[in-house]
Amino acid sequence: MSERWDAAPDNEPARPEPVDPEQPSDGGEPEPTAAIGTEDVLDAEPAQPVAAEPPLGGKRARRSPWNRTRDRVLVAVIVVVVAVTGVVIGVNSDNAATVAQVAATLPPDLPLAPAAVPGSLTELWQAPSSATPVPIGEANSVVTADKGEVLGRDPLTGTVRWRYSRDLELCTVALAGIKVDAVYRKDTGCSEVTQLDTGTGRRTAQRNGDAELGTQLVVDGSHVTTTGKKLLNTWRDDLVKSMEYGEVPAVVQPNKQPRTGCTYGTVAAASGKIGVIERCPGDPADRFTVYRASNDEADEPKVDYSTVLAGKNAKLVAMSGDLALLVLPEQKLLVIYGGDGMQKSAYPLDVPAADLAKDPAGGIMTTSWTAQGVYWFTGSKTMAFSRDDLTPRWTLSNSVGPGVTFGDQLVVPIQGGLAVLDELTGTTIRTVGVDRHGYTGPVRLSSVGPVLLEQRGPTLAALK
């Protein structure tokens, strides 16, 4: 049967109309079955059913084992368990237990500090800050830290501008350059470290470490070192570990540390070098060691020198350049060591024995620095030293802390207030009364703009 296409309406396609091949078209002879210009095609065979193509290897596909109802139920249960596990992990993760509220803008500029210490100072505000050994004032902000919370405050009002808190206890917080390093306790050590911008509270770096409980931070330029009895860790200012000294956890290669079995006393740092008092088995007295803050291998210290001292119970007060200032209580001497590990000079020391009976908490002597001097609070006196060569200058008795520059003058905390001193001679210019509300313990000072900060044990107070 052939097909003839009749014209279709404009809105419908043409449909074929059956034609009887035995009847002539238009009453004439039947038309030929093939015409010039057409292709002569053989009649097609009837269509055969197509067999399903076997899988590779010539074997027929097996029925999926996951088509039954119980299999679909099992898959659904697995999906639910995975989802619930993800939620539980998220709820209990560090991020879920962290509150990070940054300041929307940078803090406004503060007025300049006065040229001279005012004749009277009034307490503007106070706040708990048990995790800051020294007051932190930087970038027109004051930072307080207590329990698990670090707060950035307005220096004049104490108003909280930013907040960072975790469900962990703070070990210590210190100013490192223009950033704040907050060290949190995790399990049996102080291992969680967060770095914050002092102006906004924005996180700038984080790391896990191996610091011991009771650690404090020794800050020197571009490096920060954690103190400890058996391990000292040093980081760069971006919290990347640059050196570890002592009992290194998870030792990869043994015998990289210079000595084993030692415990550590006081620690100080300067010019990319770290000094530490060591007490090692086999040594007849304390040992003083200076090593580099970084090396090609972070677990292989590069030691500049290590020398056994003349006695025990030694203290490292401060380092400046290649020089180190040490105390030898048994000999009642202050001694200065040079970069070659040799003693350069010695001076008599007159302080009560109780001041030097034991190492300070955290392994850091109570010192402060100004552009001209280094100030050490012995526990009953404040001693001044030249910043350049660490030679002694003067001693102030009956003080309660080291001094700082406020405006253009040196102030040292004393019972009942502050002493304003001539920085070169130690002569008292005048005193300023401060009401500390019954607190009589040690006081650490700092300042930001026209605000003087006092750390009174676990409390920070702002004065103006």
C-alpha positions as CSV (number, residue, x, y, z in Angstrom):
1,M,0.0,0.0,0.0
2,S,1.4,3.4,-0.9
3,E,0.5,6.7,0.7
4,R,-0.9,9.9,-0.8
5,W,-0.7,13.2,1.1
6,D,-3.7,15.4,0.8
7,A,-3.6,19.1,1.6
8,A,-4.4,19.7,5.2
9,P,-6.0,22.7,6.8
10,D,-3.7,25.5,7.7
11,N,-3.8,24.6,11.3
12,E,-3.3,20.8,10.9
13,P,-0.5,18.8,9.4
14,A,-1.1,16.7,6.2
15,R,-2.4,13.2,6.9
16,P,-1.7,10.2,4.5
17,E,-4.8,8.7,2.7
18,P,-4.8,5.0,1.7
19,V,-5.0,4.3,-2.1
20,D,-5.9,1.0,-3.7
21,P,-3.1,0.0,-6.0
22,E,-5.4,-2.0,-8.2
23,Q,-7.5,1.0,-9.2
24,P,-6.1,3.5,-11.8
25,S,-5.6,7.0,-10.8
26,D,-8.0,9.4,-12.4
27,G,-9.5,6.5,-14.4
28,G,-6.2,5.6,-16.3
29,E,-3.7,2.8,-16.1
30,P,-2.1,1.9,-12.8
31,E,0.9,4.0,-12.0
32,P,4.3,2.3,-12.0
33,T,5.7,1.3,-8.6
34,A,9.1,3.0,-9.3
35,A,9.7,6.3,-11.0
36,I,12.8,8.2,-12.2
37,G,14.6,9.8,-9.4
38,T,13.3,7.5,-6.7
39,E,15.2,4.8,-4.9
40,D,14.3,1.2,-5.5
41,V,14.0,-0.3,-2.0
42,L,13.5,-4.0,-1.1
43,D,10.5,-4.9,0.9
44,A,11.5,-4.9,4.6
45,E,11.4,-8.0,6.6
46,P,8.9,-8.1,9.5
47,A,10.4,-6.4,12.6
48,Q,11.9,-9.0,15.0
49,P,11.9,-8.5,18.8
50,V,15.2,-7.1,20.1
51,A,16.8,-9.3,22.7
52,A,18.1,-7.4,25.8
53,E,21.8,-6.9,25.6
54,P,23.7,-8.9,28.2
55,P,26.0,-7.2,30.6
56,L,29.7,-7.1,30.1
57,G,31.2,-10.6,30.3
58,G,28.2,-12.2,28.7
59,K,26.3,-12.8,31.9
60,R,22.8,-11.6,32.6
61,A,22.4,-8.8,35.2
62,R,21.5,-10.0,38.7
63,R,18.6,-8.5,40.6
64,S,19.7,-5.7,42.9
65,P,19.7,-6.8,46.6
66,W,18.4,-3.4,47.7
67,N,15.0,-3.5,46.2
68,R,13.2,-5.1,49.1
69,T,11.3,-3.0,51.6
70,R,13.5,-4.0,54.5
71,D,16.6,-2.8,52.5
72,R,15.0,0.6,51.9
73,V,14.2,0.9,55.6
74,L,17.8,0.0,56.5
75,V,19.1,2.8,54.2
76,A,16.7,5.3,55.8
77,V,17.9,4.3,59.3
78,I,21.6,4.8,58.2
79,V,20.8,8.2,56.8
80,V,19.1,9.3,60.0
81,V,22.0,8.0,62.2
82,V,24.5,9.9,60.0
83,A,22.4,13.1,60.3
84,V,22.0,12.8,64.0
85,T,25.8,12.1,64.5
86,G,26.6,15.2,62.5
87,V,24.3,17.3,64.7
88,V,25.8,15.9,67.9
89,I,29.3,16.6,66.6
90,G,28.3,20.1,65.6
91,V,26.7,20.8,69.0
92,N,29.7,19.6,70.9
93,S,32.4,21.0,68.6
94,D,34.7,23.8,69.6
95,N,32.9,26.3,67.3
96,A,29.6,25.5,68.9
97,A,31.1,26.3,72.4
98,T,32.7,29.5,71.2
99,V,31.2,33.0,71.3
100,A,33.0,35.5,69.0
101,Q,31.4,39.0,68.9
102,V,33.7,41.4,67.0
103,A,33.5,45.2,67.2
104,A,31.8,46.7,64.2
105,T,34.4,49.5,63.9
106,L,37.8,50.3,65.2
107,P,37.9,52.0,68.5
108,P,38.0,55.9,68.4
109,D,41.3,57.6,69.1
110,L,42.0,58.5,72.7
111,P,43.4,61.8,74.0
112,L,47.1,61.8,74.5
113,A,48.6,60.9,77.9
114,P,49.4,63.9,80.1
115,A,53.0,65.3,80.0
116,A,53.2,64.9,83.8
117,V,51.4,62.5,86.1
118,P,48.3,64.3,87.5
119,G,48.3,65.3,91.1
120,S,45.3,63.0,91.8
121,L,43.8,60.0,90.0
122,T,40.2,58.8,90.1
123,E,39.2,55.2,89.5
124,L,37.1,55.1,86.3
125,W,36.1,51.4,86.4
126,Q,37.3,48.0,87.4
127,A,36.6,44.5,86.2
128,P,37.7,40.9,86.9
129,S,40.8,39.9,84.9
130,S,42.4,36.9,86.7
131,A,44.1,35.6,83.5
132,T,46.2,38.7,82.7
133,P,49.4,38.8,84.8
134,V,50.0,42.3,83.4
135,P,47.4,44.9,82.3
136,I,46.8,44.9,78.6
137,G,46.2,48.3,76.9
138,E,46.7,48.6,73.1
139,A,45.0,50.0,70.0
140,N,42.9,52.3,72.1
141,S,41.4,49.3,73.9
142,V,41.8,47.6,77.2
143,V,41.6,43.8,77.3
144,T,40.4,41.9,80.4
145,A,40.3,38.1,80.7
146,D,38.6,36.0,83.3
147,K,37.5,32.3,83.5
148,G,36.9,31.5,79.8
149,E,36.2,35.0,78.5
150,V,38.3,37.7,76.8
151,L,36.8,41.1,76.5
152,G,37.8,44.3,74.6
153,R,36.8,47.4,76.5
154,D,36.6,51.1,76.1
155,P,39.5,52.5,78.3
156,L,37.5,55.4,79.6
157,T,34.2,53.7,80.5
158,G,35.0,49.9,80.6
159,T,32.1,49.3,78.2
160,V,32.6,46.0,76.4
161,R,33.2,46.5,72.7
162,W,34.1,42.9,71.7
163,R,33.9,39.5,73.3
164,Y,35.6,36.1,72.8
165,S,34.6,33.2,75.1
166,R,34.9,29.4,75.2
167,D,33.6,26.7,77.5
168,L,37.3,26.2,78.6
169,E,39.2,27.9,81.4
170,L,41.9,30.4,80.5
171,C,45.5,29.6,81.5
172,T,46.9,33.0,80.6
173,V,46.6,36.0,78.3
174,A,49.3,38.3,77.1
175,L,49.9,41.1,74.7
176,A,52.2,40.0,71.8
177,G,52.9,43.0,69.6
178,I,49.6,44.4,68.7
179,K,47.7,41.1,69.1
180,V,46.4,39.3,72.2
181,D,47.3,35.6,72.7
182,A,44.8,33.7,74.8
183,V,45.8,30.3,76.1
184,Y,43.0,27.9,77.2
185,R,43.2,24.8,79.3
186,K,42.3,21.5,77.6
187,D,42.5,18.2,79.5
188,T,45.8,18.2,81.5
189,G,47.6,21.1,79.8
190,C,47.3,24.6,78.3
191,S,47.0,23.6,74.7
192,E,44.4,25.7,73.0
193,V,45.7,29.1,71.7
194,T,43.7,31.8,70.0
195,Q,45.1,35.1,68.8
196,L,42.8,38.2,68.7
197,D,43.1,41.6,67.3
198,T,43.0,44.0,70.2
199,G,41.0,46.7,68.4
200,T,38.1,44.5,67.0
201,G,38.4,41.0,68.7
202,R,38.7,39.4,65.3
203,R,40.5,36.0,65.4
204,T,43.8,36.2,63.5
205,A,45.4,32.8,64.3
206,Q,44.8,29.6,66.2
207,R,46.9,26.6,67.2
208,N,47.1,23.5,69.5
209,G,50.2,23.4,71.6
210,D,51.7,21.4,74.5
211,A,52.1,24.1,77.2
212,E,52.0,23.0,80.8
213,L,49.5,24.0,83.5
214,G,50.6,27.3,85.1
215,T,52.3,28.5,82.0
216,Q,52.9,32.2,81.2
217,L,54.1,33.8,78.0
218,V,57.5,35.3,77.4
219,V,57.1,37.8,74.6
220,D,60.1,39.0,72.5
221,G,59.5,40.8,69.3
222,S,58.3,38.3,66.8
223,H,58.3,35.2,69.1
224,V,56.3,34.0,72.1
225,T,57.5,31.3,74.5
226,T,55.4,29.3,76.9
227,T,57.1,28.5,80.2
228,G,57.1,25.2,82.0
229,K,59.0,22.9,84.3
230,K,59.9,20.3,81.6
231,L,59.0,21.9,78.2
232,L,59.3,25.3,76.6
233,N,57.4,26.0,73.4
234,T,58.2,28.9,71.1
235,W,55.9,30.3,68.4
236,R,56.2,32.9,65.7
237,D,53.9,35.9,65.9
238,D,51.5,34.0,63.6
239,L,51.4,31.1,66.1
240,V,53.5,28.7,63.9
241,K,55.8,26.6,66.2
242,S,59.4,27.5,65.7
243,M,61.1,25.7,68.6
244,E,60.5,23.3,71.5
245,Y,63.0,22.7,74.3
246,G,62.9,19.9,76.8
247,E,60.6,16.8,77.0
248,V,59.1,16.9,73.6
249,P,55.9,14.8,73.2
250,A,55.7,12.3,70.3
251,V,59.4,12.3,69.6
252,V,60.0,11.5,65.9
253,Q,63.8,11.3,66.2
254,P,65.6,10.9,69.5
255,N,68.7,12.7,70.8
256,K,67.9,16.1,69.3
257,Q,67.6,17.8,72.7
258,P,70.9,18.8,74.3
259,R,70.0,17.2,77.8
260,T,67.4,15.0,79.3
261,G,65.9,14.8,82.8
262,C,66.2,18.5,83.5
263,T,63.7,20.8,85.1
264,Y,63.4,24.5,84.4
265,G,63.3,27.6,86.5
266,T,63.0,31.2,85.2
267,V,62.9,32.1,81.6
268,A,63.6,35.3,79.6
269,A,64.1,36.2,76.0
270,A,65.7,38.9,73.8
271,S,66.8,39.4,70.2
272,G,65.5,36.0,69.0
273,K,67.2,34.1,71.8
274,I,65.7,32.4,74.9
275,G,67.5,32.0,78.2
276,V,66.5,29.4,80.8
277,I,67.8,28.3,84.2
278,E,68.1,24.5,84.2
279,R,68.5,22.0,87.0
280,C,69.9,18.8,85.5
281,P,71.0,15.5,87.0
282,G,74.8,15.3,87.4
283,D,75.3,19.1,87.5
284,P,76.8,20.3,90.8
285,A,74.8,23.6,90.5
286,D,72.2,25.3,88.4
287,R,72.9,25.7,84.6
288,F,72.2,28.7,82.4
289,T,71.5,28.0,78.8
290,V,70.8,30.4,75.8
291,Y,69.4,28.9,72.6
292,R,67.8,30.3,69.4
293,A,64.1,30.9,69.1
294,S,64.0,29.1,65.7
295,N,66.0,26.5,63.7
296,D,65.6,24.4,60.6
297,E,64.1,21.7,62.8
298,A,61.7,22.8,65.5
299,D,62.6,20.0,67.8
300,E,66.4,20.5,67.5
301,P,67.5,23.6,69.5
302,K,70.5,25.5,68.4
303,V,72.3,26.3,71.6
304,D,74.5,29.5,71.8
305,Y,76.0,28.5,75.1
306,S,75.3,26.6,78.3
307,T,77.2,27.1,81.5
308,V,77.1,25.7,85.0
309,L,76.7,28.5,87.5
310,A,78.4,29.1,90.8
311,G,75.4,28.1,92.9
312,K,71.9,26.9,93.2
313,N,68.4,28.6,93.2
314,A,69.6,31.0,90.5
315,K,67.1,33.3,88.8
316,L,67.2,34.9,85.3
317,V,65.9,38.4,85.7
318,A,66.2,39.8,82.2
319,M,67.9,39.7,78.8
320,S,68.8,42.6,76.6
321,G,70.6,42.0,73.3
322,D,73.3,39.5,73.9
323,L,73.4,40.2,77.7
324,A,71.7,38.4,80.5
325,L,71.1,39.5,84.1
326,L,71.1,36.7,86.7
327,V,70.7,36.5,90.5
328,L,72.8,34.1,92.6
329,P,71.1,34.1,96.0
330,E,73.7,31.9,97.7
331,Q,76.4,34.4,96.8
332,K,74.1,37.5,97.2
333,L,75.2,38.6,93.8
334,L,73.8,40.1,90.6
335,V,75.8,38.8,87.6
336,I,75.8,39.8,84.0
337,Y,76.7,37.3,81.2
338,G,77.8,38.2,77.7
339,G,76.9,36.6,74.4
340,D,80.0,34.3,74.7
341,G,78.7,32.7,77.9
342,M,81.3,34.3,80.1
343,Q,80.5,36.4,83.2
344,K,81.2,40.1,82.4
345,S,80.5,41.7,85.8
346,A,79.0,41.1,89.3
347,Y,77.3,43.4,91.8
348,P,76.4,42.9,95.5
349,L,72.7,42.2,96.1
350,D,70.9,43.4,99.3
351,V,67.4,42.0,99.4
352,P,65.6,39.8,102.0
353,A,66.2,36.1,101.6
354,A,62.4,35.5,101.5
355,D,62.3,37.5,98.2
356,L,64.5,34.9,96.4
357,A,63.5,31.7,98.3
358,K,61.6,30.1,95.4
359,D,61.0,30.6,91.7
360,P,58.2,33.0,90.7
361,A,54.8,31.5,89.6
362,G,54.9,30.9,85.9
363,G,58.7,31.1,85.7
364,I,58.9,34.8,84.9
365,M,60.5,37.4,87.1
366,T,58.4,40.5,87.8
367,T,59.9,43.0,85.5
368,S,58.9,45.9,83.3
369,W,60.6,47.9,80.5
370,T,60.7,51.5,79.4
371,A,62.6,53.2,76.6
372,Q,65.5,53.7,79.1
373,G,65.4,51.1,81.8
374,V,64.5,47.7,83.1
375,Y,62.7,47.4,86.5
376,W,62.6,44.4,88.7
377,F,60.3,44.0,91.7
378,T,62.1,41.6,94.1
379,G,59.0,41.2,96.3
380,S,59.9,44.1,98.6
381,K,61.9,46.5,96.5
382,T,62.1,47.8,93.0
383,M,65.5,47.8,91.3
384,A,66.4,49.8,88.2
385,F,68.9,48.8,85.5
386,S,70.1,50.3,82.3
387,R,68.3,48.9,79.3
388,D,71.5,49.1,77.2
389,D,74.0,47.1,79.4
390,L,71.8,45.9,82.4
391,T,74.0,47.6,85.0
392,P,72.3,48.6,88.3
393,R,71.1,52.2,88.8
394,W,69.1,52.5,92.0
395,T,66.8,50.8,94.4
396,L,63.4,51.9,95.8
397,S,62.4,50.2,99.1
398,N,58.8,49.5,100.2
399,S,57.4,49.4,96.7
400,V,54.7,46.9,95.5
401,G,55.6,46.5,91.8
402,P,57.9,47.5,89.0
403,G,57.6,50.9,87.3
404,V,56.3,52.2,83.9
405,T,56.3,55.4,82.0
406,F,53.1,57.4,82.2
407,G,53.2,60.4,80.0
408,D,56.8,61.5,80.3
409,Q,57.4,60.4,83.9
410,L,58.3,57.1,85.6
411,V,55.7,55.9,88.1
412,V,56.2,53.0,90.6
413,P,53.4,51.5,92.7
414,I,53.8,51.9,96.4
415,Q,51.5,51.2,99.4
416,G,48.6,53.7,99.2
417,G,49.4,55.1,95.7
418,L,52.2,55.8,93.2
419,A,55.7,57.3,93.5
420,V,56.7,59.6,90.6
421,L,60.5,59.2,90.2
422,D,63.4,60.6,88.2
423,E,64.2,57.7,85.9
424,L,68.0,58.1,86.0
425,T,68.5,58.7,89.7
426,G,65.5,57.2,91.3
427,T,64.8,60.4,93.2
428,T,61.2,60.8,94.3
429,I,59.5,63.8,92.7
430,R,56.2,63.4,94.5
431,T,53.6,60.8,95.4
432,V,50.0,60.4,94.3
433,G,47.4,58.7,96.5
434,V,45.3,55.9,95.0
435,D,42.4,54.2,96.8
436,R,42.8,50.5,96.2
437,H,39.8,49.6,98.4
438,G,41.8,47.6,100.9
439,Y,44.0,45.7,98.4
440,T,47.6,45.6,99.7
441,G,49.2,43.0,97.4
442,P,51.5,43.4,94.4
443,V,50.5,45.8,91.6
444,R,51.4,45.8,87.9
445,L,51.0,48.9,85.8
446,S,50.4,49.8,82.2
447,S,48.7,52.6,80.3
448,V,46.8,53.5,77.2
449,G,46.3,57.2,76.3
450,P,45.4,59.2,79.4
451,V,44.3,56.1,81.4
452,L,46.6,54.4,83.9
453,L,45.9,50.7,84.4
454,E,46.5,48.7,87.6
455,Q,46.5,44.9,87.9
456,R,45.5,44.2,91.5
457,G,45.7,40.4,91.8
458,P,42.6,39.1,89.9
459,T,41.2,42.6,89.3
460,L,42.0,45.3,86.7
461,A,41.3,49.0,87.6
462,A,41.4,52.0,85.2
463,L,42.5,55.4,86.7
464,K,42.5,58.9,85.3
